[in-house]
Amino acid sequence: KSLGKSPAITNQSLIGSVTAASRFEDIRNALSSKMMTCIKQDILSNYDPIREEQDMKSSLKQTIVASGCIHVGALTSGVCTALEVLDLTMGCISTSILVSLGIAIVPYQNKQTVSKMESAWEERSQALVESMDVVHRKEMTRIQRRIMDGVAPYTRYVKTEKERVEGLMRLCDDSQLMAHSLRNRIVKNT
């Protein structure tokens, strides 16, 4: 026998397969498919680009009409001032105020429309993040379970071998104690 070499164990075989738990390509494809389904169901199902376009056009039309009406009021005030129906000071002030208001309403309403659109997209973004978190948590749990199932036979094997080795170590310790005790008794008797 060679020192330091243990005999090979030939009557035991391993069960299970590590590769069953680590098929990366299958996992990636399944995750990608679930993410696309999530996007279609949670995000795109509520998104109507035609309605959104119509809402934006309607908002722009309302802004243009309001600005136009205010400018008509400014024009009327200017004409009344020119015809001396209104006092010159009051007419100039009212015309200036109406023109300024007519010009200022367009950027203000555009900012409101942009803010509304950004808010809608922020809600969609948040819904997407939440949906993706749910999908990823489920997939991570499923992958972890598959890995644990794939490794379970090896874990059981290591556990049983550890118990067997510990039993052998206890047996060796007991045998060593008995040998020392026997040696002490023999030395005493001689």
GIBEL-V443309 format. One record per pair of residues at least 12 apart in sequence whose C-alpha atoms are under 6 Angstrom apart, sorted by sequence separation. I is the first residue (numbers start at 1). J is the second residue. If there is no record, write none. Layout:
{{I;J} {I;J}}
This chain:
{{77;91} {78;95} {77;95} {74;95} {74;98} {74;99} {71;99} {71;102} {70;102} {67;102} {63;106} {21;146} {21;147} {21;150} {18;150} {15;153}}
